[in-house]
Amino acid sequence: MPSYWSCYISVDSVDEIAKKVKELGGVIVMEPMDVLESGRMVGVQDPTGAMINFWEPKNHIGAQVVNKAGAMCWNELNTRDVEGAKKFYGELLGWEFETDDTGYTSIKNGDRWNGGIFELTPEMGDFLPYWCVYFTVEDIEAAVEKVGSLGGQIHMPTKEIGPGKIAMIACPAGTTCMIMQMNDEPDEWVE
C-alpha cells in the first residue's frame, strides 16, 4: 500500500456511522475503537475504493486551525465514480454537491464549502481512489522551491485555479499532498 495522508471526518457517533456505511455499500476496514480519552474512530473504504476515517471527538476535537498558512484548507476525493461518491457521502453525511462547467464537484457541508471530488480518468493510469489533503502556503513559488532541498518531489508544477495557485508535492517517503496559495484571505474556521 502506498503512503498517504489519512483524512478524518468528525461525526456524532462512529458506531452509527459504521452501521450506515455497511448499509450504503462501504467496507469497515478498522472497527470502531476508542483512542484513549481523545475520541473514537472507525476506518472505512467507501464504495469507490477510497479510504476515509470518521472521528467522534471526546477530549480532542480534531483540527482547530484550518485555512491558515501551514494548516489544512481543503480535502478532495479523487475517484473514478463521482456519482457513486456523491450518492454514498450524500446519504451518509447529508453533504450537498455542485459541479461546475469544468466537471469539478465541490462538497458543501451545512453552509460551508469544504472539499471536492475530482474525477480520475483512464488517461491518468492506475491511480487508486484516495482523499487528497490541501495545505495553505503564503508563497507557493517559495514553497515549491524548498521541496527539493528537503528531499521531496514536485508531481505537478504550480498551476492557477479559480481561488489561487496549487501544486502537487511529495515528501521523501512518497506521500503526496497539494499546497495552495489563496488569492483572498480564507474564512477562519469558527466552531
Stockholm file with secondary structure:
# STOCKHOLM 1.0

chainA/1-191         MPSYWSCYISVDSVDEIAKKVKELGGVIVMEPMDVLESGRMVGVQDPTGAMINFWEPKNHIGAQVVNKAGAMCWNELNTRDVEGAKKFYGELLGWEFETDDTGYTSIKNGDRWNGGIFELTPEMGDFLPYWCVYFTVEDIEAAVEKVGSLGGQIHMPTKEIGPGKIAMIACPAGTTCMIMQMNDEPDEWVE
#=GR chainA/1-191 SS CCCCCCCEEECSCHHHHHHHHHHTTCEEEEEEEEETTTEEEEEEECTTSCEEEEEEESSCCSCCCCSSTTSEEEEEEEESCHHHHHHHHHHHHCCEEEECTTSCEEEEETTEEEEEEEECCGGGTTCCCEEEEEEECSCHHHHHHHHHHTTCEEEEEEEEETTEEEEEEECTTCCEEEEEEESSCCCCCCC
#=GC SS_cons         CCCCCCCEEECSCHHHHHHHHHHTTCEEEEEEEEETTTEEEEEEECTTSCEEEEEEESSCCSCCCCSSTTSEEEEEEEESCHHHHHHHHHHHHCCEEEECTTSCEEEEETTEEEEEEEECCGGGTTCCCEEEEEEECSCHHHHHHHHHHTTCEEEEEEEEETTEEEEEEECTTCCEEEEEEESSCCCCCCC
//
